[in-house]
Amino acid sequence: MRATYTILFIGFFFTKSLSQDFNSDFNHRYGFNLDYRFTKKTKLQTGFLSAFNADNYDPFFYQFKLGLDYRFNKRISGKVFYKPILLKGNTEGTWRDRFGASLDYRSTLFGLPLRNRITAEGFFPTFNKYQYRFVYYIKLNFKNDFLPLRATPYINYQLYYYLGGNPLDYYDEDGETLLASNPPNGFHRYRIGAGIRFRAERGLYVTLYYIWQEEFNTTFQDFRQINILNRNQTSIRYPFNDYQVLGVSVSYTISTK
């Protein structure tokens, strides 16, 4: 367990020290996952994730997880999950229920392990920008010949499609003519990440990771943009949510075998 505590200390120091000069658009995340493997194909997943603003360390959100993972074969697996979220935007906070399902396909790229995933998820109550999200996720693991604890460096990318948000009114430049009133459905977010996963003990893994998130508008969709001016041209409706993350995650799997 000494290796585990050492990695956790390094991870906490890493997230604290690298964020001293960042504003509230930079946050830290700390997660713990406890999984129970019934068979070689079936696994029950539980977890907790907390996020804090880097400038003042106020809590940003708390998220819980309950999921069931089933592996059909060596390449394909599926998952269903429930992730309630407590958003700390005010003193009491607000809860949102998050339900979803995903399908994974494992392959290789230049001899390196490659994972592709499609996820569909719904939020209740809805967010302004979406009620449903569809996410494409791709992750590439690298070989390691020098880092300790069977460390595995990786990079990943995620692309998000929003659906079913609250409608926005789109006016002409003078704010006099209503051109359309639509929910801002479309591709509006991507994330780029990198990290290192350590095997501290049998069944116990510690991951240090970094995430860069950007929201955007596509040019091929009319009247589906976010981050637009209101009718009076005085404020932004649905501003872009751009931020960076430094995080530490601990995962432990209990197996019947």
URRA-V953279 format. One line per field, one symbol per residue. ss: DSSP state (a for helix, b for strand, c for the rest). phi: phi as a letter, one per 40 degrees, with the letter a starting at -180 (. if undefined). A space follows every 10 residues. Layout:
ss->???
phi->???
This chain:
ss->caaaaaaaaa aaaaaaaccc cccccbbbbb bbbbbbbccc cbbbbbbbbb bbbcccccbb bbbbbbbbbb bccccbbbbb bbccbbbccc cccbbbbbbb bbbbbbbbbc cbbbbbbbbb bbbbcccccb bbbbbbbbbb bccccccccc cbbbbbbbbb bbbbcccbbb bccccccbbb bbcccbbbbb bbbbbbbbbb bccbbbbbbb bbbbbccccc cccccccbbc cccccbbccc ccbbbbbbbb bbbbbcc
phi->.dcccccccc ccccccccbc bccccbbbbb bbbbbbccbc bbacbbaabb bbcccbgccb abbbababbb bcacbbabab abbcbbccca ccgbcbcbba aabbbbabbf gbcbbbabbb abbbcccdca bbbbbbbbbb cbcbbbccff cbcabaabbb bcagcccbcb bcccgbbcca bbcccicbab bbbaabbbcc acgbbbbbab bbbbbabccc bcfbcbgbcc ccgbaccfdc bbabbbabbb bbbcbcc
